[in-house]
Amino acid sequence: MRKQTMHLLVVCALFTAVPTGAFADLSVRLSNAQLTAQSELIVIGRATAVESRWIDRTLVTAVTVQISESIKGALTGSVEVFLPGGIDARRRIPVAMTFAGAPTVQPGEEVFLFLDYADDVAGYIVSGFAQGKFSIMTDANGVRRVNRDLRGSQLIEGAGISRGTTTMATLSAFREEILGYLAQ
């Protein structure tokens, strides 16, 4: 009985959320121009499958994104993107790993992604941690917009650290901005 109680405590600790307003991640702030320059792929697409997987001893979420437009790189069809963290509910005692400030993608979500290839996962990851993931949504007026919320992140900027911000722009203007950086 004591052993089962101990396992329960471990599982509960894994599912405990970081309090709102707490900052546990730290990334170098990247401008859209820097994201564009450093990313191997930039795509617009929709998440068609989301599943947790183990890579070595780290739990990741593998997201299959059906590409509707490839902005940088010649990839067509779909791409698998690995996000840090996930849930393995198939174990006798379910396990979850979370990484504060990590990007998340929901099944069916339309996204604008800046991606890099990472040898350690043998696949693509989001550039700049959560900075390279934008959600695409349609507002009440029927205008498609990109949205990114980094308010829960701390970003290194020069010699200081600042809180992340929210980005909201029309998809067409954001796409043109990124294409402009690629043309330079």
GROMACS elastic network, one bead per residue, 0.5 to 0.9 nm:
[ bonds ]
;  ai    aj funct       b0    kb
    1     4     6  0.52301   500
    1     5     6  0.63157   500
    1     6     6  0.87486   500
    2     5     6  0.51376   500
    2     6     6  0.63183   500
    2     7     6  0.88404   500
    3     6     6  0.51366   500
    3     7     6  0.64178   500
    3     8     6  0.87807   500
    4     7     6  0.51188   500
    4     8     6  0.62476   500
    4     9     6  0.87506   500
    5     8     6  0.50732   500
    5     9     6  0.63376   500
    5    10     6  0.88188   500
    6     9     6  0.51716   500
    6    10     6  0.64275   500
    6    11     6  0.88329   500
    7    10     6  0.51183   500
    7    11     6  0.62767   500
    7    12     6  0.86343   500
    7    93     6  0.74046   500
    8    11     6  0.51501   500
    8    12     6  0.61206   500
    8    13     6  0.85584   500
    8    93     6  0.81291   500
    9    12     6  0.50976   500
    9    13     6  0.61139   500
    9    14     6  0.86850   500
   10    13     6  0.51127   500
   10    14     6  0.63458   500
   10    15     6  0.89303   500
   10    95     6  0.89255   500
   11    14     6  0.51262   500
   11    15     6  0.65282   500
   11    16     6  0.89044   500
   11    93     6  0.74245   500
   11    94     6  0.70129   500
   11    95     6  0.64728   500
   11    96     6  0.79043   500
   12    15     6  0.52688   500
   12    16     6  0.63446   500
   13    16     6  0.52501   500
   13    17     6  0.87923   500
   14    17     6  0.83121   500
   14    95     6  0.71869   500
   14    96     6  0.60019   500
   14    97     6  0.67919   500
   14    98     6  0.80184   500
   15    95     6  0.85784   500
   15    96     6  0.68038   500
   15    97     6  0.82534   500
   15    98     6  0.84596   500
   16    19     6  0.89825   500
   17    20     6  0.85863   500
   17    98     6  0.89325   500
   18    21     6  0.84903   500
   18    22     6  0.65757   500
   18    23     6  0.83396   500
   18    24     6  0.82014   500
   18   100     6  0.76545   500
   19    22     6  0.55798   500
   19    23     6  0.87704   500
   20    23     6  0.84786   500
   20   152     6  0.78664   500
   21   151     6  0.85356   500
   21   152     6  0.65711   500
   22   152     6  0.72836   500
   22   153     6  0.87663   500
   23    26     6  0.79558   500
   23   100     6  0.75373   500
   23   101     6  0.81328   500
   23   152     6  0.61941   500
   23   153     6  0.59701   500
   23   154     6  0.64039   500
   23   163     6  0.88183   500
   24    99     6  0.82984   500
   24   100     6  0.55441   500
   24   101     6  0.73460   500
   24   152     6  0.85276   500
   24   153     6  0.74689   500
   24   154     6  0.78727   500
   25    99     6  0.78403   500
   25   100     6  0.55417   500
   25   101     6  0.57074   500
   25   102     6  0.82361   500
   25   152     6  0.84347   500
   25   153     6  0.59588   500
   25   154     6  0.62433   500
   25   155     6  0.83648   500
   26   101     6  0.83397   500
   26   153     6  0.66686   500
   26   154     6  0.50418   500
   26   155     6  0.56684   500
   26   156     6  0.69330   500
   26   161     6  0.85442   500
   27    30     6  0.87008   500
   27   128     6  0.72091   500
   27   129     6  0.73978   500
   27   131     6  0.88794   500
   27   153     6  0.78174   500
   27   154     6  0.65831   500
   27   156     6  0.59205   500
   28   128     6  0.75744   500
   28   154     6  0.85472   500
   28   155     6  0.53210   500
   28   157     6  0.64349   500
   28   158     6  0.88299   500
   28   161     6  0.88571   500
   29   128     6  0.79381   500
   29   131     6  0.80449   500
   29   154     6  0.86047   500
   29   155     6  0.50369   500
   29   156     6  0.55697   500
   29   157     6  0.57328   500
   29   158     6  0.89075   500
   29   162     6  0.88487   500
   29   164     6  0.83718   500
   30    33     6  0.78632   500
   30    34     6  0.56359   500
   30    35     6  0.61043   500
   30   128     6  0.69849   500
   30   131     6  0.73405   500
   30   132     6  0.89916   500
   30   155     6  0.87206   500
   30   157     6  0.86499   500
   31    34     6  0.50810   500
   31    35     6  0.61918   500
   31    36     6  0.85303   500
   31   131     6  0.89851   500
   32    35     6  0.50032   500
   32    36     6  0.60635   500
   32    37     6  0.85901   500
   32   132     6  0.87112   500
   32   177     6  0.83805   500
   32   178     6  0.72352   500
   32   181     6  0.85275   500
   33    36     6  0.51064   500
   33    37     6  0.61873   500
   33    38     6  0.86879   500
   33   177     6  0.86531   500
   33   178     6  0.72371   500
   33   181     6  0.59897   500
   33   182     6  0.86273   500
   34    37     6  0.50844   500
   34    38     6  0.60531   500
   34    39     6  0.83993   500
   35    38     6  0.54300   500
   35    39     6  0.59632   500
   35   114     6  0.68044   500
   35   115     6  0.89695   500
   35   127     6  0.68704   500
   35   128     6  0.72335   500
   35   131     6  0.81389   500
   35   132     6  0.68398   500
   36    39     6  0.55625   500
   36    40     6  0.84038   500
   36    41     6  0.86659   500
   36    42     6  0.75668   500
   36    72     6  0.84116   500
   36   114     6  0.71366   500
   36   178     6  0.66353   500
   36   179     6  0.88695   500
   36   181     6  0.69031   500
   36   182     6  0.71727   500
   37    40     6  0.81554   500
   37   181     6  0.77560   500
   37   182     6  0.75570   500
   38   114     6  0.87999   500
   38   115     6  0.88157   500
   38   116     6  0.78972   500
   38   127     6  0.78112   500
   39    42     6  0.68200   500
   39    72     6  0.82721   500
   39   114     6  0.57297   500
   39   115     6  0.53444   500
   39   116     6  0.53055   500
   39   117     6  0.86672   500
   39   126     6  0.86991   500
   39   127     6  0.62994   500
   39   132     6  0.88239   500
   40    72     6  0.71095   500
   40    73     6  0.67143   500
   40   114     6  0.77062   500
   40   115     6  0.59603   500
   40   116     6  0.51325   500
   40   117     6  0.71098   500
   40   127     6  0.89485   500
   41    70     6  0.76303   500
   41    71     6  0.74775   500
   41    72     6  0.50512   500
   41    73     6  0.50920   500
   41    74     6  0.82004   500
   41    75     6  0.79315   500
   41   113     6  0.80107   500
   41   114     6  0.60351   500
   41   115     6  0.50237   500
   41   116     6  0.65160   500
   41   117     6  0.86075   500
   41   124     6  0.88370   500
   42    69     6  0.87571   500
   42    70     6  0.61851   500
   42    71     6  0.52011   500
   42    73     6  0.69116   500
   42   112     6  0.74263   500
   42   113     6  0.55812   500
   42   115     6  0.60441   500
   42   116     6  0.89692   500
   43    67     6  0.64875   500
   43    68     6  0.76566   500
   43    69     6  0.57995   500
   43    71     6  0.55151   500
   43    72     6  0.69624   500
   43    73     6  0.83666   500
   43    75     6  0.84977   500
   43   111     6  0.81055   500
   43   112     6  0.58557   500
   43   113     6  0.53453   500
   43   114     6  0.67767   500
   43   115     6  0.80426   500
   44    65     6  0.86135   500
   44    66     6  0.84543   500
   44    67     6  0.58901   500
   44    68     6  0.57362   500
   44    69     6  0.51518   500
   44    70     6  0.64340   500
   44    71     6  0.75514   500
   44   110     6  0.74659   500
   44   111     6  0.57351   500
   44   113     6  0.63297   500
   44   136     6  0.88690   500
   45    65     6  0.57743   500
   45    66     6  0.52587   500
   45    69     6  0.67658   500
   45    70     6  0.86381   500
   45    78     6  0.83666   500
   45   109     6  0.84532   500
   45   110     6  0.56417   500
   45   111     6  0.55423   500
   45   112     6  0.66985   500
   45   113     6  0.81584   500
   46    64     6  0.82743   500
   46    65     6  0.52495   500
   46    66     6  0.52896   500
   46    67     6  0.67673   500
   46    68     6  0.76278   500
   46   107     6  0.81344   500
   46   108     6  0.59084   500
   46   109     6  0.55641   500
   46   111     6  0.60390   500
   46   112     6  0.88721   500
   47    50     6  0.72615   500
   47    63     6  0.64348   500
   47    64     6  0.56720   500
   47    66     6  0.63159   500
   47    67     6  0.89252   500
   47   105     6  0.72375   500
   47   106     6  0.69691   500
   47   107     6  0.53069   500
   47   109     6  0.54661   500
   47   110     6  0.64426   500
   47   111     6  0.76220   500
   48    63     6  0.75353   500
   48    64     6  0.56699   500
   48    65     6  0.58399   500
   48    66     6  0.64398   500
   48   107     6  0.59368   500
   48   108     6  0.57575   500
   48   109     6  0.81902   500
   49    62     6  0.79748   500
   49    63     6  0.56650   500
   49    64     6  0.50639   500
   49    65     6  0.73757   500
   49   106     6  0.87882   500
   49   107     6  0.60240   500
   49   108     6  0.79379   500
   50    61     6  0.67076   500
   50    62     6  0.57712   500
   50    64     6  0.64969   500
   50   105     6  0.79367   500
   50   106     6  0.73020   500
   50   107     6  0.60434   500
   51    60     6  0.83964   500
   51    61     6  0.55128   500
   51    62     6  0.53287   500
   51    63     6  0.66062   500
   51    64     6  0.88472   500
   51    86     6  0.80261   500
   51    87     6  0.86361   500
   52    59     6  0.67543   500
   52    60     6  0.55844   500
   52    62     6  0.59887   500
   52    63     6  0.87153   500
   52    85     6  0.79184   500
   52    86     6  0.51947   500
   52    87     6  0.59264   500
   52    88     6  0.65155   500
   53    58     6  0.83527   500
   53    59     6  0.57145   500
   53    60     6  0.53658   500
   53    61     6  0.60852   500
   53    62     6  0.67919   500
   53    86     6  0.74174   500
   53    87     6  0.82338   500
   53    88     6  0.75264   500
   54    57     6  0.63819   500
   54    58     6  0.56104   500
   54    60     6  0.61113   500
   54    61     6  0.86074   500
   54    86     6  0.88140   500
   54    88     6  0.84651   500
   55    58     6  0.53545   500
   55    59     6  0.63289   500
   55    60     6  0.69732   500
   55   120     6  0.85578   500
   55   121     6  0.67653   500
   56    59     6  0.82026   500
   58    84     6  0.81073   500
   58    85     6  0.75237   500
   58    86     6  0.89765   500
   58    97     6  0.78713   500
   59    84     6  0.69785   500
   59    85     6  0.52126   500
   59    86     6  0.54544   500
   59    87     6  0.71994   500
   59    88     6  0.77547   500
   59    95     6  0.88931   500
   59    96     6  0.74765   500
   59    97     6  0.61731   500
   59    98     6  0.86477   500
   60    82     6  0.63408   500
   60    83     6  0.56424   500
   60    86     6  0.51243   500
   60    87     6  0.81712   500
   60    97     6  0.80477   500
   61    81     6  0.81436   500
   61    82     6  0.56704   500
   61    83     6  0.50559   500
   61    84     6  0.63501   500
   61    85     6  0.60394   500
   61    86     6  0.51985   500
   61    87     6  0.81069   500
   61   104     6  0.86483   500
   62    80     6  0.64178   500
   62    81     6  0.57173   500
   62    83     6  0.64358   500
   62    84     6  0.89605   500
   62    86     6  0.88808   500
   63    79     6  0.81819   500
   63    80     6  0.55231   500
   63    81     6  0.51126   500
   63    82     6  0.63163   500
   63    83     6  0.76253   500
   63   105     6  0.73730   500
   63   106     6  0.86913   500
   63   107     6  0.82862   500
   64    78     6  0.65870   500
   64    79     6  0.57510   500
   64    81     6  0.63515   500
   64    82     6  0.89172   500
   65    77     6  0.85801   500
   65    78     6  0.53664   500
   65    79     6  0.53431   500
   65    80     6  0.62323   500
   65    81     6  0.73638   500
   65   110     6  0.86977   500
   65   111     6  0.84912   500
   66    76     6  0.84227   500
   66    77     6  0.60061   500
   66    79     6  0.67126   500
   66    80     6  0.89294   500
   67    70     6  0.68037   500
   67    75     6  0.80881   500
   67    76     6  0.61825   500
   67    77     6  0.56022   500
   67    78     6  0.52406   500
   67    79     6  0.71757   500
   68    76     6  0.79974   500
   68    77     6  0.79489   500
   68    78     6  0.87650   500
   69    75     6  0.89207   500
   69    76     6  0.78115   500
   70    73     6  0.64184   500
   70    74     6  0.65029   500
   70    75     6  0.63655   500
   70    76     6  0.69357   500
   71    74     6  0.82599   500
   71   175     6  0.82642   500
   71   178     6  0.82435   500
   71   179     6  0.73310   500
   71   182     6  0.89664   500
   72    75     6  0.84126   500
   72   114     6  0.89015   500
   72   179     6  0.86624   500
   72   182     6  0.79757   500
   75    78     6  0.77766   500
   75    79     6  0.79067   500
   76    79     6  0.80823   500
   79   123     6  0.89350   500
   79   124     6  0.79199   500
   80   123     6  0.70245   500
   80   124     6  0.66525   500
   80   125     6  0.87367   500
   81   115     6  0.80875   500
   81   123     6  0.67253   500
   81   125     6  0.54508   500
   81   126     6  0.73395   500
   82   121     6  0.74385   500
   82   123     6  0.68931   500
   82   124     6  0.60784   500
   82   125     6  0.51885   500
   82   126     6  0.77018   500
   83    86     6  0.81987   500
   83   102     6  0.72561   500
   83   103     6  0.65781   500
   83   104     6  0.69742   500
   83   105     6  0.84815   500
   83   124     6  0.89198   500
   83   125     6  0.63988   500
   83   126     6  0.73186   500
   83   129     6  0.88416   500
   84    97     6  0.81016   500
   84    98     6  0.71970   500
   84    99     6  0.64622   500
   84   102     6  0.64626   500
   84   103     6  0.78030   500
   84   104     6  0.86822   500
   84   125     6  0.87723   500
   85    96     6  0.72061   500
   85    99     6  0.60612   500
   85   102     6  0.80037   500
   86    95     6  0.84928   500
   86    96     6  0.56624   500
   86    97     6  0.54909   500
   86    98     6  0.65949   500
   87    90     6  0.89306   500
   87    94     6  0.73739   500
   87    95     6  0.58785   500
   87    97     6  0.65703   500
   87    98     6  0.86679   500
   88    91     6  0.64640   500
   88    93     6  0.88908   500
   88    94     6  0.56579   500
   88    95     6  0.52495   500
   88    96     6  0.61499   500
   88    97     6  0.88432   500
   89    92     6  0.79739   500
   89    93     6  0.74718   500
   89    95     6  0.64663   500
   89    96     6  0.80929   500
   90    93     6  0.79816   500
   90    94     6  0.64960   500
   90    95     6  0.87553   500
   91    94     6  0.51262   500
   91    95     6  0.73459   500
   98   102     6  0.79590   500
   99   102     6  0.55256   500
   99   103     6  0.89742   500
  100   103     6  0.89850   500
  100   152     6  0.82703   500
  100   153     6  0.80362   500
  101   129     6  0.77052   500
  101   130     6  0.64833   500
  101   150     6  0.76812   500
  101   152     6  0.64226   500
  101   153     6  0.57064   500
  101   154     6  0.87200   500
  102   129     6  0.61217   500
  102   130     6  0.54331   500
  103   126     6  0.75696   500
  103   129     6  0.65499   500
  103   131     6  0.79663   500
  103   132     6  0.83372   500
  103   133     6  0.66298   500
  104   130     6  0.80148   500
  104   133     6  0.83308   500
  105   108     6  0.86186   500
  105   109     6  0.66029   500
  105   110     6  0.87519   500
  105   111     6  0.80988   500
  105   133     6  0.86446   500
  105   135     6  0.84397   500
  106   109     6  0.53611   500
  106   110     6  0.87869   500
  107   110     6  0.88788   500
  109   135     6  0.72362   500
  109   136     6  0.76552   500
  109   137     6  0.86285   500
  110   134     6  0.87402   500
  110   135     6  0.61289   500
  110   136     6  0.52770   500
  110   137     6  0.72669   500
  111   133     6  0.69411   500
  111   134     6  0.56584   500
  111   136     6  0.53153   500
  111   137     6  0.87050   500
  111   146     6  0.81005   500
  112   132     6  0.80856   500
  112   133     6  0.61582   500
  112   134     6  0.50470   500
  112   135     6  0.63423   500
  112   136     6  0.67967   500
  112   146     6  0.75033   500
  112   171     6  0.89688   500
  113   126     6  0.68304   500
  113   127     6  0.81886   500
  113   132     6  0.57429   500
  113   134     6  0.63714   500
  113   135     6  0.86601   500
  114   125     6  0.84909   500
  114   126     6  0.58682   500
  114   127     6  0.55040   500
  114   128     6  0.84286   500
  114   131     6  0.85160   500
  114   133     6  0.65575   500
  114   134     6  0.87708   500
  115   124     6  0.60246   500
  115   125     6  0.55523   500
  115   127     6  0.50682   500
  115   128     6  0.88271   500
  115   132     6  0.71584   500
  115   133     6  0.87778   500
  116   123     6  0.82811   500
  116   124     6  0.53941   500
  116   125     6  0.55039   500
  116   126     6  0.63641   500
  116   127     6  0.57340   500
  117   121     6  0.85061   500
  117   122     6  0.72991   500
  117   123     6  0.54762   500
  117   125     6  0.62632   500
  117   126     6  0.88438   500
  118   121     6  0.57948   500
  118   122     6  0.58397   500
  118   123     6  0.56600   500
  118   124     6  0.58810   500
  118   125     6  0.65097   500
  119   123     6  0.67831   500
  119   124     6  0.87149   500
  120   123     6  0.80410   500
  121   124     6  0.77007   500
  121   125     6  0.84008   500
  124   127     6  0.89696   500
  125   129     6  0.80757   500
  126   129     6  0.57179   500
  126   130     6  0.68210   500
  126   131     6  0.78582   500
  126   132     6  0.55033   500
  126   133     6  0.65834   500
  127   130     6  0.74244   500
  127   131     6  0.68270   500
  127   133     6  0.79615   500
  128   131     6  0.50646   500
  128   132     6  0.56517   500
  128   133     6  0.88371   500
  129   132     6  0.64940   500
  129   133     6  0.81632   500
  130   133     6  0.56525   500
  130   134     6  0.85489   500
  130   148     6  0.84731   500
  130   149     6  0.87738   500
  130   150     6  0.74088   500
  130   153     6  0.87699   500
  131   134     6  0.79067   500
  131   148     6  0.76494   500
  131   149     6  0.87336   500
  131   150     6  0.73153   500
  132   148     6  0.87778   500
  133   147     6  0.87823   500
  133   148     6  0.69133   500
  134   146     6  0.57670   500
  134   147     6  0.53581   500
  134   149     6  0.84109   500
  134   167     6  0.86538   500
  135   145     6  0.81193   500
  135   146     6  0.54745   500
  135   147     6  0.51560   500
  135   148     6  0.64048   500
  136   144     6  0.67498   500
  136   145     6  0.55558   500
  136   147     6  0.63845   500
  136   171     6  0.73740   500
  137   143     6  0.82557   500
  137   144     6  0.55888   500
  137   145     6  0.54324   500
  137   146     6  0.65282   500
  137   147     6  0.77148   500
  137   171     6  0.88546   500
  138   141     6  0.77505   500
  138   142     6  0.55235   500
  138   143     6  0.53536   500
  138   145     6  0.60436   500
  138   146     6  0.88366   500
  139   142     6  0.53390   500
  139   143     6  0.54151   500
  139   144     6  0.63965   500
  139   145     6  0.70997   500
  140   143     6  0.74377   500
  141   144     6  0.88977   500
  143   170     6  0.70465   500
  143   171     6  0.82335   500
  144   169     6  0.87505   500
  144   170     6  0.59322   500
  144   171     6  0.55718   500
  144   172     6  0.77975   500
  145   168     6  0.67721   500
  145   169     6  0.55028   500
  145   172     6  0.79165   500
  145   173     6  0.89981   500
  145   174     6  0.85164   500
  146   167     6  0.76595   500
  146   168     6  0.56861   500
  146   169     6  0.55033   500
  146   170     6  0.60522   500
  146   171     6  0.53946   500
  146   174     6  0.74904   500
  147   166     6  0.72882   500
  147   167     6  0.54816   500
  147   169     6  0.68636   500
  147   170     6  0.88359   500
  148   165     6  0.82120   500
  148   166     6  0.56176   500
  148   167     6  0.50436   500
  148   168     6  0.67353   500
  149   152     6  0.77507   500
  149   153     6  0.89370   500
  149   164     6  0.76542   500
  149   165     6  0.62475   500
  149   167     6  0.64134   500
  149   168     6  0.87039   500
  150   153     6  0.53624   500
  150   154     6  0.82256   500
  150   163     6  0.77965   500
  150   165     6  0.51338   500
  150   166     6  0.58330   500
  150   167     6  0.82399   500
  151   154     6  0.79653   500
  151   163     6  0.61559   500
  151   166     6  0.64517   500
  152   163     6  0.73361   500
  152   164     6  0.66556   500
  152   165     6  0.84797   500
  153   162     6  0.85202   500
  153   163     6  0.59631   500
  153   164     6  0.52683   500
  153   165     6  0.84344   500
  154   161     6  0.63809   500
  154   162     6  0.56649   500
  154   164     6  0.58683   500
  155   160     6  0.84566   500
  155   161     6  0.54826   500
  155   162     6  0.53293   500
  155   163     6  0.60659   500
  155   164     6  0.61845   500
  156   159     6  0.73392   500
  156   160     6  0.59178   500
  156   162     6  0.64678   500
  156   163     6  0.88571   500
  157   160     6  0.54069   500
  157   161     6  0.57325   500
  157   162     6  0.69123   500
  158   161     6  0.78906   500
  169   172     6  0.83671   500
  169   173     6  0.68555   500
  169   174     6  0.62692   500
  170   173     6  0.53681   500
  170   174     6  0.61663   500
  170   175     6  0.84984   500
  171   174     6  0.51500   500
  171   175     6  0.59169   500
  171   176     6  0.85001   500
  172   175     6  0.51617   500
  172   176     6  0.61727   500
  172   177     6  0.86201   500
  173   176     6  0.51366   500
  173   177     6  0.61542   500
  173   178     6  0.87693   500
  174   177     6  0.50191   500
  174   178     6  0.63398   500
  174   179     6  0.86463   500
  175   178     6  0.52354   500
  175   179     6  0.61703   500
  175   180     6  0.85651   500
  176   180     6  0.60083   500
  176   181     6  0.87434   500
  177   180     6  0.50676   500
  177   181     6  0.65784   500
  177   182     6  0.89164   500
  178   181     6  0.52056   500
  178   182     6  0.64490   500
  178   183     6  0.88117   500
  179   182     6  0.50225   500
  179   183     6  0.62527   500
  179   184     6  0.89533   500
  180   183     6  0.51174   500
  180   184     6  0.66415   500
  181   184     6  0.54111   500
